[in-house]
């Protein structure tokens, strides 16, 4: 598996980050530091189950 993304994969990933509110464009562009910080945050979250607000505790 290659550590590099294709252009389509990168565009899809950035689009998802914008839709979820994790990344905000600045004058129609993205700052490289913001992209790297968002990627680092998303990598830390990967593989963890989502918490639901209406879930009862045992």
Secondary structure as GFF3:
##gff-version 3
##sequence-region A 1 58
A	DSSP	alpha_helix	7	20	.	.	.	ID=ss1
A	DSSP	alpha_helix	32	45	.	.	.	ID=ss2
###
